[in-house]
Amino acid sequence: MSMIVNRRDVDFYLDEMFDLNGLLASVRYEDHDRDSITAILDLAQQIAEEAFLPCAAELDDCEPVFEDGKAITPEVLKTCLETYVQAGLPTATFDAAQGGMQLPIVVANFMQGMFQAANAPAVGYVFLTQSNAHMLQACGNQALCDRSLAPLIERRWFGTMCLSEPHAGSSLSDIRCMAELVGDGTYKLSGTKMWISGGEQDVSENIVHMVLARTPDAPPGVKGISLFLVPKIRVEADGALGAPNHIALAGLNHKMGQRGTTNALLNFGEGGDCFGYLVGEENEGLKNMFHMMNEARIGVGMGATMSGLAGYLYSLDYARNRPQGRHPGHKDPNSPMLPIIEHADIRRLLMEQKVAVEGSLALLTYCSQLVDQQLTSDDPAASQRLTLLLELLTPIAKSWPSEYTLEANKHAIQILGGYGYTREYPVERLYRDNRLNPIHEGSHGIHGLDLLGRKVNLAGGSTLAIFEEEMQPALDAAAGNEALAEMGESLYDIWQLVKRTIETVNQEPDTVTRLSSATPFLDAFGHVVIAWLWLRQALIAQQALEGGAQADADFYEGKVAACQFFYRYHLPQAAEKLRYVGSQDRSVLDAQASWFTGA
């Protein structure tokens, strides 16, 4: 049994729930077939299990240290990243013309997900670099791409994203980092950035920072932010590395989890001039950065899901093999102990993990498929529809898995009991690693504001209408399926409640009041999306069972049971949250700072 992936589930999502073969028939992906996809996934699983998984605990115990202004990482990090690079895996999402595999995104995310399950802190460096390179490719001029893109794709250089500053945190409108034009398209940067994952390390030849900064005459707020490519070591016109670019490491943050990934406080322009290059146009930095951030947000959701999956697999294996106790009412102490999976509450904890992890996998697969459809579409209207759908779902794709697979990790610890609370078993580390995901790439609360304050009303509410169109086939199919009709009715009813809640909220003229319950709305809306995806899984499973799929009967029965559990236990909680949001209760909004102990 693998501790990082369930390949049967991967096949289910790729082949039964979503149309991988349809993607492979497109011109963009025609060089791949199902056999080559299987071979790539096999290779990724082998490397993840043999090179990354064995050193996960060591990287957690031996986090990078700050010495003489440098970050020193464990040697084992270099070894496993070198294995990843030598296998050619960093090129998965890049075009063949750039030496890439040109894999479907839906496949690449599963491939990369195995590494996230095995050792998320180690692989974080290469995935940040991937997003960095994609943004440069989308927004940078030809000269900048010619100079920097190839080493990023090949992972000779690593990349970062530098948004936050110590005084501002997530409030990008308050950043103070400055960039002054000095000639020949070069800007001189000064300022401080904090929480920079991979901001300093001794693994790659160079580090390319994507930095948000202001020019001297920029308008205030987010409208005055520009984006700059700032290398750690200056790059000559011929691509050769030159002198240091005066980016000083001021310190490393010591984290609860994800300890193997450096997290840096950087001072730009300390000790000398720091030069960078404008990416795109001035004052369009935030728009350009979203090329990286949206990709990263789906990546965060996948990373959270895979941490949840790893915890689920470890706790499932433990529950099957750990004998302890007997059924309630069975008093004979001489009778054999039962594997703990035979106890009802252990099965409940496993089911909680299953619905969170497999629901999240369905969501991330769906969003990845939408990206692939964008890349293969030549219909402007269809592309716009896909864009709006992704706009609506990206906050969900990042936030729901981050929140609820973390709960899954909590349940995994509970199954192992005292052992789960020790470092001898990986589930406590997986929980600590996963705890970052509701925070970075936009906190849970920020995505709630984005969803309720903007995304549900985009294009005159078209986002909601498009999503409703996506749901309708499952609703229609459930209505004609005796076993699942109850779930279909529940989904229809709560979707009507979602729309009524949005209408009520939109009538509130005061923005602060209108958005005061944005986070509960995000949770509830995410539950509705996951409920739809669970219904789709159950419909496929029910059809397979009715068709006589005896060899896989347990797999399909598990899907139907998980769907029932989610609808009967979790979806009613979403309805309660929606009713709370719609009531526009002011108990939190009206609370005074002095009411809280210690204020």
C-alpha positions as CSV (number, residue, x, y, z in Angstrom):
1,M,0.0,0.0,0.0
2,S,1.4,3.4,-1.0
3,M,1.5,6.1,1.7
4,I,1.4,9.0,-0.9
5,V,-1.2,8.1,-3.5
6,N,-4.2,5.9,-4.3
7,R,-3.6,5.2,-8.0
8,R,-7.1,3.7,-8.4
9,D,-8.5,7.0,-7.4
10,V,-6.2,8.8,-9.8
11,D,-7.5,6.6,-12.6
12,F,-11.1,7.2,-11.5
13,Y,-10.7,11.0,-11.8
14,L,-8.7,11.0,-15.0
15,D,-10.7,8.4,-16.9
16,E,-14.2,8.1,-15.4
17,M,-15.0,11.4,-13.9
18,F,-13.1,13.7,-16.2
19,D,-12.2,13.2,-19.9
20,L,-8.4,12.7,-20.1
21,N,-8.7,10.9,-23.4
22,G,-10.6,13.9,-24.8
23,L,-7.8,16.2,-23.8
24,L,-5.2,13.8,-25.4
25,A,-7.1,14.1,-28.7
26,S,-6.4,17.8,-28.8
27,V,-3.6,19.2,-30.9
28,R,-1.8,20.5,-27.8
29,Y,-1.6,17.1,-26.2
30,E,-1.5,14.8,-29.1
31,D,2.0,13.6,-28.5
32,H,0.8,11.9,-25.3
33,D,-1.4,8.8,-25.0
34,R,-2.8,7.0,-21.9
35,D,0.2,4.6,-21.8
36,S,2.7,7.4,-21.7
37,I,0.7,9.2,-19.0
38,T,0.7,6.0,-16.9
39,A,4.5,5.7,-17.4
40,I,5.1,9.3,-16.3
41,L,2.9,8.8,-13.2
42,D,4.8,5.6,-12.4
43,L,8.1,7.4,-12.7
44,A,6.9,10.2,-10.4
45,Q,5.6,7.8,-7.8
46,Q,8.9,5.9,-7.8
47,I,11.0,9.0,-7.3
48,A,8.7,10.4,-4.7
49,E,8.7,7.2,-2.7
50,E,12.4,6.4,-3.0
51,A,14.0,9.9,-2.9
52,F,11.6,12.3,-1.2
53,L,9.6,10.3,1.3
54,P,12.6,8.8,3.2
55,C,14.1,12.2,4.0
56,A,10.9,14.0,5.0
57,A,11.5,13.5,8.7
58,E,15.1,14.5,8.5
59,L,14.3,17.8,6.7
60,D,11.7,18.5,9.4
61,D,14.3,17.9,12.2
62,C,17.2,19.7,10.5
63,E,15.7,22.9,9.2
64,P,17.9,25.5,7.4
65,V,20.1,27.7,9.6
66,F,21.2,31.3,9.3
67,E,25.0,31.6,9.2
68,D,27.1,34.6,8.2
69,G,24.2,36.1,6.2
70,K,23.4,32.9,4.4
71,A,20.9,30.1,4.6
72,I,22.5,26.7,5.0
73,T,20.3,23.7,4.0
74,P,20.7,20.0,4.8
75,E,22.7,18.1,2.2
76,V,19.7,15.6,1.7
77,L,17.7,18.5,0.3
78,K,20.2,18.9,-2.6
79,T,20.2,15.2,-3.2
80,C,16.5,14.7,-3.6
81,L,16.0,17.9,-5.7
82,E,18.8,16.8,-8.0
83,T,17.1,13.5,-8.5
84,Y,13.9,15.3,-9.4
85,V,15.7,17.6,-11.9
86,Q,17.7,14.8,-13.5
87,A,14.5,12.9,-14.2
88,G,13.3,15.9,-16.3
89,L,10.2,16.3,-14.2
90,P,10.5,20.1,-13.8
91,T,9.5,20.6,-17.4
92,A,6.2,18.9,-17.0
93,T,4.0,22.0,-17.6
94,F,6.1,23.8,-20.2
95,D,5.7,23.6,-24.0
96,A,7.6,21.2,-26.1
97,A,9.2,24.2,-27.9
98,Q,10.8,25.1,-24.6
99,G,12.1,21.6,-24.0
100,G,9.1,20.8,-21.9
101,M,6.9,17.7,-21.6
102,Q,3.7,19.7,-22.4
103,L,1.7,17.5,-20.1
104,P,-2.0,18.2,-19.5
105,I,-2.3,20.3,-16.3
106,V,-4.7,17.7,-14.9
107,V,-1.9,15.1,-15.1
108,A,0.9,17.4,-14.0
109,N,-1.0,18.2,-10.8
110,F,-1.4,14.6,-9.9
111,M,2.3,14.0,-10.7
112,Q,3.4,16.9,-8.6
113,G,0.9,16.0,-5.9
114,M,2.7,12.8,-5.2
115,F,5.8,14.8,-4.3
116,Q,3.7,17.1,-2.1
117,A,2.4,14.1,-0.2
118,A,5.9,12.6,0.1
119,N,7.8,15.8,1.1
120,A,6.0,19.1,0.6
121,P,8.8,21.3,2.0
122,A,11.4,19.9,-0.3
123,V,9.4,20.1,-3.5
124,G,8.1,23.6,-2.6
125,Y,11.3,25.2,-4.1
126,V,10.6,23.7,-7.6
127,F,6.9,24.4,-7.6
128,L,7.4,28.1,-6.7
129,T,9.9,28.2,-9.5
130,Q,7.4,26.8,-11.9
131,S,4.8,29.5,-11.1
132,N,7.6,32.1,-11.3
133,A,8.6,31.0,-14.8
134,H,5.0,30.8,-16.0
135,M,4.4,34.4,-15.0
136,L,7.6,35.5,-16.7
137,Q,6.5,33.7,-19.8
138,A,3.1,35.4,-19.7
139,C,4.1,38.9,-18.8
140,G,7.8,39.4,-19.6
141,N,9.3,40.9,-22.7
142,Q,11.4,38.7,-25.1
143,A,14.7,40.0,-23.9
144,L,13.9,39.2,-20.3
145,C,12.6,35.7,-21.2
146,D,15.7,35.0,-23.3
147,R,17.9,35.8,-20.4
148,S,16.0,34.1,-17.5
149,L,13.4,31.6,-18.7
150,A,15.5,28.6,-19.7
151,P,17.4,28.4,-16.4
152,L,14.1,28.6,-14.5
153,I,12.5,25.9,-16.5
154,E,15.6,23.6,-16.1
155,R,15.7,24.5,-12.3
156,R,19.3,25.6,-12.5
157,W,17.8,28.8,-11.0
158,F,15.0,28.8,-8.5
159,G,12.3,31.5,-8.2
160,T,10.2,33.2,-5.6
161,M,7.3,35.7,-5.2
162,C,7.9,38.7,-3.0
163,L,4.7,40.4,-2.0
164,S,4.4,40.9,1.8
165,E,6.3,43.4,3.9
166,P,6.7,43.3,7.7
167,H,4.4,46.3,8.4
168,A,1.8,45.3,5.8
169,G,1.3,41.6,5.7
170,S,-1.5,40.8,3.3
171,S,-2.4,44.5,2.8
172,L,-0.6,45.0,-0.5
173,S,-2.0,48.5,-0.9
174,D,0.4,49.5,1.9
175,I,3.7,48.2,0.5
176,R,6.7,50.6,0.6
177,C,9.3,48.8,-1.5
178,M,10.5,51.3,-4.1
179,A,11.9,50.9,-7.6
180,E,13.5,53.9,-9.4
181,L,14.3,53.9,-13.1
182,V,18.0,54.4,-13.7
183,G,18.3,53.8,-17.5
184,D,18.3,51.0,-20.1
185,G,15.1,49.6,-18.7
186,T,16.8,48.9,-15.3
187,Y,15.4,49.9,-12.0
188,K,17.1,50.3,-8.6
189,L,15.1,48.6,-5.8
190,S,15.1,49.3,-2.1
191,G,13.0,48.0,0.7
192,T,12.2,44.9,2.8
193,K,10.1,41.8,2.0
194,M,9.0,39.2,4.5
195,W,7.6,35.6,4.5
196,I,9.6,34.8,1.3
197,S,9.5,31.0,0.8
198,G,12.8,29.9,-0.9
199,G,14.0,33.5,-0.5
200,E,17.5,32.3,0.3
201,Q,19.1,28.9,-0.1
202,D,22.3,27.2,-1.2
203,V,20.8,24.7,-3.7
204,S,20.4,26.6,-7.0
205,E,22.9,28.7,-9.0
206,N,20.8,31.8,-8.7
207,I,17.4,33.0,-7.3
208,V,15.0,35.0,-9.4
209,H,12.7,37.1,-7.2
210,M,9.4,38.5,-8.5
211,V,9.0,41.7,-6.5
212,L,6.1,44.0,-6.1
213,A,7.2,47.6,-5.6
214,R,6.3,51.2,-6.3
215,T,7.8,53.7,-8.7
216,P,8.3,57.2,-7.3
217,D,5.3,58.8,-9.1
218,A,3.0,55.8,-8.7
219,P,-0.6,56.4,-7.6
220,P,-1.5,55.2,-4.1
221,G,-2.9,51.8,-3.2
222,V,-2.9,48.7,-5.4
223,K,-3.2,50.8,-8.6
224,G,0.4,52.0,-8.1
225,I,2.1,48.6,-7.8
226,S,4.6,47.4,-10.4
227,L,6.3,44.0,-10.9
228,F,10.0,43.5,-11.1
229,L,12.3,40.6,-11.8
230,V,15.2,40.9,-9.4
231,P,18.0,38.3,-9.5
232,K,20.1,37.4,-6.5
233,I,23.1,37.4,-8.7
234,R,23.2,39.9,-11.6
235,V,22.9,38.3,-15.1
236,E,25.0,39.6,-17.9
237,A,23.7,40.2,-21.4
238,D,25.1,36.8,-22.5
239,G,23.4,35.0,-19.7
240,A,26.5,34.6,-17.6
241,L,26.3,35.2,-13.8
242,G,28.0,38.4,-12.6
243,A,28.2,40.2,-9.3
244,P,26.0,39.9,-6.3
245,N,22.9,42.1,-6.5
246,H,22.9,43.3,-2.9
247,I,19.9,41.3,-1.6
248,A,20.7,40.7,2.0
249,L,19.2,37.9,4.1
250,A,18.2,39.6,7.4
251,G,17.0,36.4,9.0
252,L,15.0,33.1,8.7
253,N,11.6,32.6,10.1
254,H,11.3,29.5,12.3
255,K,8.0,27.8,11.4
256,M,5.6,25.4,13.0
257,G,5.8,23.2,9.8
258,Q,7.2,23.2,6.3
259,R,10.5,23.5,8.0
260,G,12.5,22.2,5.0
261,T,11.6,25.3,2.9
262,T,13.5,28.4,3.9
263,N,11.3,31.4,4.8
264,A,13.2,34.7,4.6
265,L,13.3,38.3,5.5
266,L,15.1,40.1,2.6
267,N,16.5,43.6,2.4
268,F,16.8,44.8,-1.2
269,G,19.6,47.4,-1.7
270,E,21.5,46.7,1.5
271,G,25.2,47.3,1.1
272,G,24.9,48.5,-2.5
273,D,22.6,49.0,-5.5
274,C,20.1,46.3,-6.2
275,F,18.9,46.3,-9.8
276,G,15.8,44.7,-11.3
277,Y,13.8,44.7,-14.5
278,L,10.2,45.7,-15.1
279,V,7.8,42.8,-15.9
280,G,4.9,44.1,-18.0
281,E,3.9,47.7,-17.7
282,E,4.3,50.1,-14.7
283,N,1.4,50.1,-12.3
284,E,0.1,46.7,-13.6
285,G,2.1,44.6,-11.1
286,L,-0.8,43.2,-9.2
287,K,-2.6,42.1,-12.4
288,N,0.6,40.4,-13.6
289,M,1.4,38.8,-10.2
290,F,-2.0,37.1,-10.4
291,H,-0.7,35.0,-13.2
292,M,1.5,33.4,-10.6
293,M,-0.9,33.7,-7.6
294,N,-3.8,32.0,-9.3
295,E,-1.6,29.1,-10.4
296,A,-0.1,29.0,-6.9
297,R,-3.5,29.0,-5.2
298,I,-4.7,25.9,-7.1
299,G,-1.2,24.5,-6.2
300,V,-1.8,25.3,-2.5
301,G,-5.2,23.5,-2.7
302,M,-3.5,20.5,-4.2
303,G,-0.7,20.5,-1.7
304,A,-3.2,20.7,1.2
305,T,-5.2,17.8,-0.3
306,M,-2.1,15.6,-0.7
307,S,-1.0,16.3,2.9
308,G,-4.5,15.2,3.9
309,L,-4.3,12.2,1.7
310,A,-1.0,11.1,3.2
311,G,-2.4,11.3,6.7
312,Y,-5.5,9.4,5.6
313,L,-3.4,6.6,4.1
314,Y,-1.1,6.3,7.1
315,S,-4.1,6.3,9.5
316,L,-6.0,3.7,7.4
317,D,-3.0,1.4,7.4
318,Y,-2.6,1.8,11.1
319,A,-6.4,1.2,11.7
320,R,-6.2,-2.0,9.7
321,N,-3.2,-3.4,11.5
322,R,-3.5,-2.2,15.1
323,P,-5.4,-4.6,17.4
324,Q,-7.1,-3.0,20.3
325,G,-10.2,-3.5,22.4
326,R,-13.4,-5.3,21.6
327,H,-17.0,-4.4,20.6
328,P,-19.1,-2.6,23.2
329,G,-20.9,-5.3,25.2
330,H,-18.3,-7.9,24.5
331,K,-17.0,-8.5,28.0
332,D,-14.7,-11.6,27.6
333,P,-11.1,-10.3,28.2
334,N,-9.7,-13.5,26.7
335,S,-11.3,-13.1,23.3
336,P,-9.1,-11.7,20.5
337,M,-8.7,-8.0,20.2
338,L,-10.1,-6.4,17.1
339,P,-8.3,-4.3,14.5
340,I,-9.4,-0.7,15.5
341,I,-11.0,-0.2,12.0
342,E,-13.8,-2.5,13.4
343,H,-14.7,0.2,15.9
344,A,-17.5,2.6,14.8
345,D,-15.8,5.8,15.8
346,I,-12.6,4.9,14.0
347,R,-14.6,4.3,10.8
348,R,-16.2,7.7,11.4
349,L,-12.8,9.3,11.6
350,L,-11.7,7.5,8.4
351,M,-14.9,8.6,6.6
352,E,-14.3,12.2,7.7
353,Q,-10.9,12.0,6.0
354,K,-12.3,10.3,2.9
355,V,-15.0,12.9,2.2
356,A,-12.5,15.8,2.7
357,V,-9.6,14.3,0.7
358,E,-11.5,12.7,-2.2
359,G,-13.9,15.7,-2.4
360,S,-10.9,18.0,-2.6
361,L,-9.2,15.8,-5.2
362,A,-12.3,16.0,-7.4
363,L,-12.3,19.8,-7.0
364,L,-8.7,20.2,-7.9
365,T,-9.0,17.8,-10.8
366,Y,-12.0,19.7,-12.1
367,C,-10.2,23.1,-11.8
368,S,-7.1,21.6,-13.5
369,Q,-9.3,20.4,-16.3
370,L,-10.8,23.9,-16.8
371,V,-7.2,25.2,-17.2
372,D,-6.5,22.6,-19.8
373,Q,-9.7,23.5,-21.6
374,Q,-8.6,27.1,-21.7
375,L,-5.2,26.0,-23.2
376,T,-6.9,23.9,-25.9
377,S,-9.8,26.2,-26.8
378,D,-9.9,28.3,-29.9
379,D,-13.4,29.7,-29.2
380,P,-13.3,33.1,-27.5
381,A,-16.7,32.7,-26.0
382,A,-15.9,29.4,-24.5
383,S,-12.6,30.7,-23.2
384,Q,-14.4,33.6,-21.5
385,R,-16.8,31.2,-19.9
386,L,-13.9,29.1,-18.6
387,T,-12.2,32.2,-17.2
388,L,-15.3,33.3,-15.3
389,L,-15.8,29.8,-13.9
390,L,-12.2,29.7,-12.7
391,E,-12.5,33.1,-11.2
392,L,-15.4,31.9,-9.1
393,L,-13.8,28.6,-8.1
394,T,-10.2,29.6,-7.4
395,P,-11.0,30.9,-3.9
396,I,-12.8,27.6,-3.2
397,A,-10.0,25.5,-4.8
398,K,-7.4,27.1,-2.5
399,S,-9.4,27.5,0.7
400,W,-11.8,24.6,1.1
401,P,-9.0,21.9,0.9
402,S,-6.7,24.0,3.1
403,E,-9.4,24.1,5.8
404,Y,-10.9,20.7,5.6
405,T,-8.0,18.4,4.8
406,L,-6.3,20.0,7.8
407,E,-9.3,18.7,9.8
408,A,-8.6,15.3,8.1
409,N,-5.0,15.5,9.4
410,K,-6.4,16.1,12.9
411,H,-8.6,12.9,12.5
412,A,-5.5,10.9,11.4
413,I,-3.7,11.9,14.6
414,Q,-6.7,10.9,16.6
415,I,-6.8,7.4,15.1
416,L,-3.2,6.8,16.1
417,G,-3.9,8.1,19.6
418,G,-0.8,8.8,21.6
419,Y,1.4,7.5,18.8
420,G,-0.1,10.1,16.5
421,Y,1.1,12.9,18.8
422,T,4.7,11.7,18.6
423,R,7.4,12.4,16.0
424,E,7.9,8.7,15.5
425,Y,4.9,8.7,13.2
426,P,4.5,11.1,10.3
427,V,0.9,12.2,11.0
428,E,1.8,15.0,13.4
429,R,4.3,16.4,10.9
430,L,1.7,16.3,8.1
431,Y,-0.7,18.3,10.3
432,R,2.0,20.9,11.0
433,D,3.0,21.1,7.3
434,N,-0.6,21.5,6.3
435,R,-1.4,24.2,8.8
436,L,0.4,26.7,6.6
437,N,-2.1,26.3,3.7
438,P,-5.0,28.3,5.2
439,I,-2.6,31.2,5.7
440,H,-0.4,31.7,2.7
441,E,-1.4,32.7,-0.9
442,G,-4.2,34.7,0.7
443,S,-5.6,33.7,4.0
444,H,-9.0,32.0,4.5
445,G,-10.6,35.3,5.4
446,I,-9.2,37.2,2.4
447,H,-10.6,34.6,0.0
448,G,-14.0,34.9,1.7
449,L,-13.9,38.6,1.0
450,D,-12.9,38.0,-2.5
451,L,-15.7,35.4,-3.1
452,L,-18.6,37.3,-1.5
453,G,-17.4,40.8,-2.3
454,R,-16.4,40.3,-5.9
455,K,-16.5,36.8,-7.5
456,V,-20.2,35.9,-7.1
457,N,-21.2,39.2,-8.8
458,L,-18.6,39.2,-11.6
459,A,-20.0,40.0,-15.0
460,G,-23.4,40.8,-13.6
461,G,-23.6,37.5,-11.8
462,S,-22.7,35.4,-14.8
463,T,-20.3,33.4,-12.7
464,L,-23.2,31.9,-10.7
465,A,-25.2,31.2,-13.8
466,I,-22.3,29.4,-15.4
467,F,-21.7,27.3,-12.3
468,E,-25.4,26.4,-12.2
469,E,-25.2,25.2,-15.8
470,E,-22.3,23.0,-14.7
471,M,-24.3,21.5,-11.9
472,Q,-27.5,20.9,-13.9
473,P,-26.5,17.5,-15.5
474,A,-25.8,16.0,-12.1
475,L,-29.1,17.3,-10.8
476,D,-30.9,15.8,-13.7
477,A,-29.2,12.5,-13.4
478,A,-29.8,12.2,-9.7
479,A,-33.5,12.9,-10.2
480,G,-33.7,9.8,-12.3
481,N,-31.7,7.6,-9.9
482,E,-33.7,6.2,-7.0
483,A,-30.7,5.7,-4.8
484,L,-29.4,9.2,-5.2
485,A,-32.5,11.3,-5.7
486,E,-32.5,12.4,-2.1
487,M,-29.0,13.9,-2.6
488,G,-30.0,15.7,-5.8
489,E,-33.0,17.3,-4.1
490,S,-30.8,18.4,-1.2
491,L,-28.2,20.0,-3.6
492,Y,-31.0,21.8,-5.5
493,D,-32.5,23.2,-2.3
494,I,-29.2,24.5,-0.9
495,W,-28.3,26.0,-4.2
496,Q,-31.5,28.0,-4.0
497,L,-30.5,29.1,-0.5
498,V,-27.1,30.2,-1.8
499,K,-28.7,32.5,-4.4
500,R,-31.2,33.9,-1.9
501,T,-28.4,34.6,0.5
502,I,-26.4,36.5,-2.1
503,E,-29.4,38.5,-3.0
504,T,-30.0,39.5,0.6
505,V,-26.3,40.4,1.2
506,N,-26.2,42.5,-2.0
507,Q,-29.0,44.6,-0.7
508,E,-26.9,45.9,2.2
509,P,-25.4,49.3,1.2
510,D,-22.6,49.3,3.8
511,T,-19.6,47.3,2.6
512,V,-18.3,46.5,6.1
513,T,-21.7,45.1,7.1
514,R,-22.2,43.3,3.8
515,L,-18.9,41.4,4.1
516,S,-18.8,40.8,7.8
517,S,-19.8,37.1,7.4
518,A,-17.7,36.5,4.2
519,T,-15.7,33.6,5.8
520,P,-18.8,31.6,6.8
521,F,-20.1,32.2,3.3
522,L,-16.9,30.9,1.8
523,D,-17.1,27.7,3.9
524,A,-20.8,27.1,3.0
525,F,-20.3,27.8,-0.7
526,G,-17.3,25.4,-0.7
527,H,-19.5,22.7,0.8
528,V,-22.0,23.2,-2.0
529,V,-19.3,22.8,-4.6
530,I,-17.9,19.7,-2.9
531,A,-21.4,18.3,-2.5
532,W,-21.9,18.6,-6.3
533,L,-18.6,16.9,-7.0
534,W,-19.5,14.1,-4.5
535,L,-22.8,13.6,-6.3
536,R,-21.0,13.3,-9.6
537,Q,-18.7,10.7,-8.1
538,A,-21.7,8.7,-6.6
539,L,-23.5,8.8,-10.0
540,I,-20.5,7.3,-11.7
541,A,-20.1,4.7,-9.0
542,Q,-23.8,3.8,-8.9
543,Q,-23.8,3.3,-12.7
544,A,-20.7,1.0,-12.4
545,L,-22.4,-1.0,-9.7
546,E,-25.6,-1.4,-11.7
547,G,-23.4,-2.5,-14.6
548,G,-22.0,-5.3,-12.7
549,A,-18.5,-4.0,-11.7
550,Q,-17.9,-6.8,-9.3
551,A,-14.1,-6.5,-9.2
552,D,-14.3,-2.9,-8.1
553,A,-17.4,-3.1,-6.0
554,D,-15.8,-2.1,-2.8
555,F,-14.3,1.0,-4.4
556,Y,-17.6,2.1,-5.9
557,E,-19.6,1.3,-2.8
558,G,-17.2,3.4,-0.8
559,K,-17.8,6.4,-3.2
560,V,-21.6,6.1,-2.7
561,A,-21.3,5.8,1.1
562,A,-19.0,8.8,1.3
563,C,-21.5,10.8,-0.7
564,Q,-24.3,9.9,1.6
565,F,-22.2,10.8,4.7
566,F,-21.3,14.2,3.3
567,Y,-24.9,15.0,2.4
568,R,-26.4,13.8,5.7
569,Y,-23.8,15.2,8.0
570,H,-21.9,18.0,6.4
571,L,-24.2,19.7,4.0
572,P,-26.8,20.6,6.7
573,Q,-24.0,22.5,8.4
574,A,-23.5,24.6,5.3
575,A,-27.2,25.4,5.2
576,E,-26.9,26.7,8.8
577,K,-24.0,28.9,7.9
578,L,-25.9,30.3,4.9
579,R,-28.9,31.1,7.1
580,Y,-26.5,32.9,9.5
581,V,-25.0,34.9,6.6
582,G,-28.4,35.8,5.3
583,S,-29.6,37.0,8.7
584,Q,-26.8,39.6,8.7
585,D,-26.3,39.0,12.4
586,R,-24.2,41.8,14.0
587,S,-23.0,40.1,17.2
588,V,-19.4,40.0,15.8
589,L,-19.6,43.3,13.9
590,D,-20.8,45.2,16.9
591,A,-18.4,43.6,19.4
592,Q,-16.1,46.2,21.0
593,A,-12.3,45.7,21.4
594,S,-12.7,46.2,25.1
595,W,-15.0,43.3,25.4
596,F,-12.2,40.8,24.7
597,T,-10.1,39.7,27.7
598,G,-6.8,41.5,27.7
599,A,-7.9,44.2,25.3
